[in-house]
Amino acid sequence: MAKGLTNKESAINLSLSEKTVKNDLANIYSKLNIGRRSQIAAFYAGSFKGSEVRLPMATR
């Protein structure tokens, strides 16, 4: 995702089905309490550049 790959491209690279990639991403979205792919990319980029990206805590 950080490389800008589509779900299909990620699935091919990881030898997974596209549906598996979509389901895994949906789980990540849920755990991080976010709704857009761009928010995950921002989180990832921030975690490696030292900048702080604040996401709301997921409710349990």
C-alpha positions as CSV (number, residue, x, y, z in Angstrom):
1,M,0.0,0.0,0.0
2,A,2.8,2.4,0.9
3,K,4.2,1.7,-2.6
4,G,1.0,2.8,-4.2
5,L,0.0,-0.7,-5.4
6,T,-3.6,-1.6,-6.1
7,N,-5.2,-4.5,-4.2
8,K,-4.8,-6.6,-7.3
9,E,-1.1,-5.8,-7.6
10,S,-0.5,-6.5,-3.9
11,A,-2.3,-9.8,-4.2
12,I,-0.1,-10.8,-7.1
13,N,3.1,-9.8,-5.3
14,L,2.1,-11.6,-2.1
15,S,0.6,-14.7,-3.9
16,L,-2.8,-14.1,-2.3
17,S,-6.2,-13.6,-3.7
18,E,-7.5,-10.1,-4.2
19,K,-10.3,-10.9,-1.9
20,T,-7.8,-11.8,0.9
21,V,-6.0,-8.5,0.4
22,K,-9.3,-6.6,0.6
23,N,-10.4,-8.5,3.8
24,D,-7.1,-7.9,5.4
25,L,-7.2,-4.2,4.6
26,A,-10.7,-4.0,6.0
27,N,-9.5,-5.5,9.3
28,I,-6.6,-3.0,9.4
29,Y,-9.0,-0.1,8.7
30,S,-11.2,-1.3,11.6
31,K,-8.4,-1.8,14.1
32,L,-7.0,1.7,13.3
33,N,-10.5,3.2,13.2
34,I,-9.9,4.8,9.8
35,G,-11.9,4.7,6.6
36,R,-9.6,5.7,3.8
37,R,-6.5,4.1,2.2
38,S,-4.8,7.5,2.2
39,Q,-5.0,7.5,6.0
40,I,-3.1,4.3,6.3
41,A,-0.5,5.6,3.8
42,A,-0.1,8.8,6.0
43,F,0.2,6.7,9.1
44,Y,2.9,4.5,7.5
45,A,4.8,7.4,6.1
46,G,4.7,9.3,9.4
47,S,5.9,6.3,11.4
48,F,9.1,6.1,9.3
49,K,9.8,9.8,8.9
50,G,9.6,10.7,12.6
51,S,6.5,12.8,12.1
52,E,3.6,12.1,14.3
53,V,0.3,11.0,12.8
54,R,-2.6,10.8,15.3
55,L,-5.4,8.5,14.6
56,P,-8.4,8.1,16.8
57,M,-8.3,5.0,19.1
58,A,-10.5,2.2,18.1
59,T,-13.4,1.4,20.4
60,R,-13.6,-2.1,21.8
